[in-house]
Amino acid sequence: MKKVFPVIIVLISLSLIGIIVIQVNWFKNQLVIQQERFIEKVDKAGFNVSEELSKQASSNFFNFNKRPGLQTFPENLSFNIIRPSTISDRYTAAEIKEKLKKAFNKEGLDNVHFEFAVTSNANSFELELQSEHFQQESLDTTRFRTRVIPIIPENATDIESVMPYEHLFILIPDFKLQVWHSLGWMIVFSALFTAIIIAAFFITVKTLLNQKKMSEIKSDFINNMTHEFKTPLATISLAVDALRNDKVHSDKTKWQYFNNIIKEENKRMNKHVETILQAALMEKQEFKLNFVSLHLHELIYNVTKNFQLQLQEKNSKIEYLLNAGNDVIEADEVHFSNVISNLIDNAIKYSKENLTIKIITHSTEKFVVLQIQDNGIGMSKETVKRVFEKFYRAHTGNLHNVKGFGLGMSYVKSVIDEHKGKIKVESVLGKGSTFTIEIPHAANH
């Protein structure tokens, strides 16, 4: 696993990077293609409007004043050259804008923002007509794109030497941005699927890391379990061998001593087996509790009696600050006793000499609050985060006398959850820990 895991990470990472690079290149190519299509559509729409305008262009550039009935030109025939009508003579800016909108919509450019202008047929730089913001938008020469389309009258072949053409200028502000907008849904879906792939990658990696961590934790658990069972078995084996000795048989005191050792070690093994069975029940969610009304203070006194010898060995003590006005809870007596027992046992195990354990209670409107404080070795931030994880055991540095399977705190959390309560822990490394439990009053359970 140690060798395969990095290879899997590298392969997935390379695949993800490759997909992203391909996506980026595809977008660049698609942007170029879309820009070309965009311009083609703008040109087509512009030419359609230009053609419509040219059909209505005046073809009567000369007005002949002649007398009626004459078949030949008399000497006094006069030619009055009339100025040809321009686009601005026949249309307003609003009418041309409406024509362009319709042409754009026909080409599928419904939401395109554009400005336009029509130049004079006498001077290509003189504007006859222009949209409201044409001048303003034309100042930003870096972001717009213009198309220039001639407006050619139908009789242009007759008068091309007399009159230059008018031109229709179409200006597209923020050209690239509008092209990007035209790719909107494509961009959204592509980004969404890329995000899904990235999320799947991280979930996969996280799952692999969790599996790796769980594998290591279970390996530690098996090692701990082996040692926990090996020690009492070895002790029992030695005691049995001693009982076979004739001198022990003849000495009732020694015989009773070794017999008691076997019984105690047997109890110890049974306790380990019970712990593992409880963990299995929690795993299967087959945790069944027998709820009864209990006085929490009485329960605390009953549990702490069993720790007097351990406390004496470490020159330690328990201080009681039981201030809960209403200490009646609805709980499973056995399992809730185990919760208190496990927390006190942990406080003793993870401590040095002169330990002081404070057991504090108080009541709120809905809960009875139980706090178990100690001035032991405390926990690191990492341990505080993971203390309720199954099989997790805190690193104790040079302390090697702490035994167990790493199931105690996981069991505590499960029992509290089944009681519809809450548990949290606060700890400072080297200064001690505080476990706070909130259990509903009997009436609120």
N, C-alpha and C positions, 0 to 999 in steps of 0.2 A: 504493500500500500504506500509506503514512504517513497518508493521509486516511481510508482505509477501516477500518483497524485500530481506532482509537478508537471509531468508530461501532459496529463489531461488539461491542466490549467493553461499551459502554453498553447496547446492545439486549439482550445476553445477561444483563447485570446486572439490568436492569429486569424481564426475564422471570423471573429467579430470585427477585427480591424479591416480584414479584406472586404467584408460586406459593407462597412461604412465607407471605405475608399471607393468601391464600385458605385454606391449610392451617390456620393458626391460627384464623381465623374459623370454619372448618368444625368444628374441635375444640371451640370454645366452644359452638356450637349443638348439636353431638353430645352434649356433656356435660350440657347442660340437658335434652335429650330423654332421655338415659339416666337422669338423676336422676328424671325424672317416671315413666319405666317402672319404675325400681327401687322407687319408693314404691308404685306400683300393685301390683307383685308382692308387696311386703311386706304391703300392706293385704289383698290377696286371700288370702295365706297366713294372716294373722292372723284374718280373718273365718271362714275354713274351720275353724280351731282353735276359735274362739269358738262357732261353730255346733255343733261336736262336743261341746264342754263344756256348752252349754246344753241339749242333748238329754237329758243325764243329770242335769240339775238337778232337785231334789226338787220335786214338785208337791203333796206332802201337808204343807201348812203348818198344818193344823188336825187335831187328833186328838179324835174324839168318843167319850167314855166313856158308853155307854148299856147298859142292861140288856137282855139278849136277850129277844126275843119281844114287846117293846113296839113298837107302831106309832105312838104319840104320845110327845111329850117330857114326861116327868114333871117334877114340880116340883124333884126333887133332881138333875136332869140337870146335869152339870158340863162346862164347856169348858176343856180344858187347851191353851193355845197353846204349841205346840212350836217351838223355834227352827229355822228352815229350815237344812238342811245347806249348807255353803259349798264352794267349789272346794277349799280347803285341807283340808276333811274327806274329800274323795274322792280327791285326787291329791297326789302329792309334786312338788317342784320338778323333780326329774329326769324324771318322767313327762311333765310339761307341756313341758319342754325337748325331749324326744324327739318329741313331737307337732309342735312348731314346726319342728324340723329336717326332719321328713318333709314337712311342708307347704312349707317353703322349697325343698327339693330338687325337689318336684313343680313348682314355679314356675321352676326353673332357677337358684336361688340357692344352689348347693351349698356354696360356700366363704365364704358371708357370715357374719361374726362378729356376734352379737347378744346382748343381755341382755334379760331380761323381768321383769315383776312382775305380781301380781294384787292389786287393791285390795279392801278389805272392802266388803260391800254395805251396811254401816251407816255407814261413813265413807270417802269416796272418797280420802282422804289416808292411810288406814291400810293398810299392806301386809300381806296375808295370806301371800303367797308371793313369793319373789324369787330370781333366779339368783345365782350366787356373787359376781359382780363388779358387780351392778347399782348398788349404792350408790356404789362407787368411780367407775364410768364416768359416772354421772349428775352428778358434780361438775364435769365439763368441759362446760359449757353451750354452748361455742362450736363444738364439733366433732361433736356427736352429733345425731341426728334421732330423734324419738320419734313413735310412732303409738299412739293410745288407742282401744281397741275395746271396746264394751260387750258383756257376756255376758248375754244376755236369755233367761231361762227360757221354755220353750214355753208355759206357762200365764200368761205375764206379764200378759195382759189382766185376769185374775181378781185378781191380787194387786198390781198396779202402785201402788195407793194404800196398800198395806201395807208394801212393801219396796222400797228403791232397788236398782238393778242393781249387779253387780260389773263391774269393768273389767280388761281385759288391756292392760298397757303393754308395748310392744315398743320397745327402745332400740337404735339402730344406731350404735355408736361409730365415729369417724373416717369419717363418712358419705361425704364427697367422695373421700377416699382409696380407699375400697372401690368407689366408682363408677368411679374411674380404673382400678382393678384389673380391673373387669369389661370394660373396653375394652382390656385388655392387648395382645392380638395385633394389634388394629387400630392401636394406637399404635406398636407395634414395627415393623410393616410400613410404616406411613406414614413413620415416622422413617427407616427403611432406604431407602425409595425417594427420600425427600428428600435423604438423604446421598449416594445414587448420583447424583442430578441435580447436587448441588453438586460432587461429585468430577468428574463429566463436564465441568462448567463450568470447573473449574480445570485439568483435563487439556487441554481445548480451548484455554484461554488460554495455558497453558504451551507447547502445540504451536505455536500461532500466534507466540508470542514466539521460540521456537526456530527456526521457519521464517524469521521476520524477521531473527534474528541470523545464521542460516546464509546467507540471501540477501546480507546486508551483508558477511559474511566472504568469500563467493564473489566478490562484486564487488571487494573488496580484492585477492583472489587474482588475478583477471583483470587488474586494474590493475598489480599487482606483476609478473605474468608478462609483460605488455606491455612494462613498463620493462626487465625482465631480458633480454628478447629484443631490444628496440629498441637498447640500448646496444651489444651486440656486432655487431649488424647495421650500425649506423652506423659503428662502428670498421672493420669489414670493408670497407664501401663506400669509406671514406676511404683505406684501405690499397690497395684495387684501383685507385682513381683515381691514387694516388701511383705505383703500379707502371707505369701507362701513360705516365708522364713519362719523357722521353728521358734526362734527367739521372740518374734513378734506375736506368734500364736500364744506363747506362754505369758506375754505381758498384755493384759487387757487394756491398759492405757494407750500403749502404742497401737494396738489393734484398732481401738476406737478412733485414734487420731487418723490413721490411714483410711479407715472406712469413711470418716467424715470428709476427707479430701476427695474421695471418689464421688460422694454424694454432691459436694459443692461444684466440682468440675462438671458433673452430669447436669446440674441445674444451669450452669453457665452455657453448656452446649445447647440445652433446650431453649434457653433465652435467645441464642443466636438463630436457632432454627425458627423460632416464633417471629423474630424480626424479619427474616427472609420471607416467611409465609405472608406476613402483613404487607410486605412490599409487593408480593405477587398479587394479593387481593386488590391493592391500590392500582396496580397496572391494569387489572381487568375491570376496574371500577365496580367491584363487588363488595364495597365497604358498607357494612350494615351496623348501624348504631342503635342502642337502646336508650332513648331519651327519658330522663326522669328529672324531677326538680331537686336541685342540690344547693347547699350553701357553700359558696366558693371558699370562704374563709376556713370553714371546717375541713374542706378538701385539701387546702394548702397545708394546714397543720398535719394532717394525716400523711401526706406525701413527704414532707420535710423530715419527719421522724426517722425515716429510713436512711438519712444521709448524715446522721450524727457522728458515726465512726469515721467516715471519710473526711468530714470537716475537722475533726479532732486531729487526724493525721497531718493535715496541712495547716494546723493552728488557725483555722478559719471559723467564720460565724455567719449566721443569717439574722438579718434585722427585719422585723415586720412593721409595716406602716399600712395597716389594713383599715382604710378610711371609707370604704364603700358603704353608704347608708343602706342600700338594698343590694345584697350579695347573692340573691337567689337567681340561679340560671337553670335552664333546661339543657341537660347535657348527658352524654354517656359517661358514667362514673369511671369505668375502666380506662377508656381511651383518653378522656380529659385528664385523668390522673397521670397517664403516660406522658401527655404533653408537658405538664408541669415537671414531671420527673426528668424528662429528656433535657429540658432547658436548664434545670439545676445541675444535672449530671455534666452537661457540656461546660457550664460555668466552672465546675470543679476541675474537670479534665484539662481545660485550656486556661490554666492559671498557675501561679507559683504560690509561695507561702503567704500567710496573712491575707487570705482572700476574705472579702466582705460581700455577701450577697444581700441585696435589698429587695424585698418583695412588697410592692406597693399596689394598693387598689383604691379606686374611687369610682363613683357611678355618675353617669350622665342620664339624660332623659330616656335614651333607648338602650344604652349599653352599660355593662360592667367592664371597667378597664383594669387589666392586670399588667403590671410592669415587673419584670425581673431584671435587676441591674447587678452588674459585677464590676470589680476593678481588676479583672484578669488581663490577659495579654492582648485582648482586642482583636480586631480583624482589619485587613486591608480593604480598600474600596472594591477590588476585584472579588474578594471573598464575600463582602456584603451583598454584592449583586447576585452571586451564585449560591449563597448559603442554603437556599431551599431547593436546589437542584438535586435530583436523585443521584446517588453514588458520589456526589462531590464531597471532598474532604479538604478542609483548610490546611495550608502548609504551615507547619509549626516550627520551622527553622531547626534548631538543635534539640527540640523536644521530641523524643522518640517513644515516649511512654503512652501516647494517645492511641487507643485502639478503637476499632469499629469498622462498619461497612460503608459509612457515608449515607445511611438511610434515615437516620434519626430526625434531621430537620425536614426532610421531604415528608416524612410521616407526620410530623407536627403540622406542617402547612396543610396537608390533606385533611387531617382531623378538624382543624379550625375552619377550613372551607365547608366541610360537611355540617358544621355547627352554624353556618351562615355568619361567621365572624370574620375578623380581619387580623392579620399579624404583620408587623413591620419590625425592622431591626435598625438600630443606630449604633455605630461603633467607631472608636478611634484607636488606631494601632498603638499598643503599649499602655492604654489607659482604661480599657474595658468596653463592655457592650451593654446595650439595653434592648430587651425584647418587649414590645408592647402588643398586647392582645385585647381585642374588643369583642365581647360576647353579648348577644342580645339578652335582655332581662327575660325571665321565664314567661311573662305575659306577652312579650313581643316576638317570641320565637315562632 
